[in-house]
Amino acid sequence: MDNIRVFELKVGIFIMIGIAVLFIIVFSIGDINFIKKGYHIKVDFGFVDGIGPSAPVRLAGVGVGQIDGLRVYYDEKEKRTRAELNAWIKEGVKIEDDAAATINTLGFMGEKYLEIFPGACGKRFLKDGDLLMGRDPTSLTKVYENLAGLTDSVTVIVNRLKNGEGTVGKLLTDDKVYKNLEEFTEDIKRNPWKLLNRPR
């Protein structure tokens, strides 16, 4: 009977050790922040362009943490909805209170991340729980709308040129204007002195 209890105790201890090792491995691979030392800051945006939890945080282009939470709230002062990112920052990383933050993308369609640009003359460094106001990223929708507007403008200009509107349009479509220009060029080639002896 005692042997059975000793065996069960050994099995229990072995299982507990296995679970503990598995726990450590999982959280190390997952880069869970409550195991690591650091602090949290909040970054406020009007638009976050689809960034989500676990997105990297970079300071001066170097990885210093990650996003571990976000919330949407209504700002009573500005009378509009805003988004607040909760960013975990590694211990020892100092961010000035006048630093600038925005959301960038790795490549054209790559992973989104929080980019923090170092401050110039901050009076102090951000502490745990401090708020940093972010600069809203440019929406791809707005970029596409601007490109569409530019394309429309180019189309209008090309159509006007085809219809012979304006000086350039007449030059391209009116044979008479082209012929006069050609005759003028040939005349100058034959009589270059005309360019030198201009009437006063």
DACORKA-V392366 format. One record per helix or strand. SS is the DSSP state (hx for helix, st for strand). FROM is the first residue (numbers start at 1). LEN is the number of residues. Records with the same first field share a line. If there is no record, write none. Layout:
SS->FROM-LEN + FROM-LEN
This chain:
hx->2-28 + 140-23 + 166-8 + 175-16 + 193-4
st->38-8 + 56-4 + 62-14 + 80-11 + 96-1 + 100-6 + 112-6 + 125-1 + 131-5
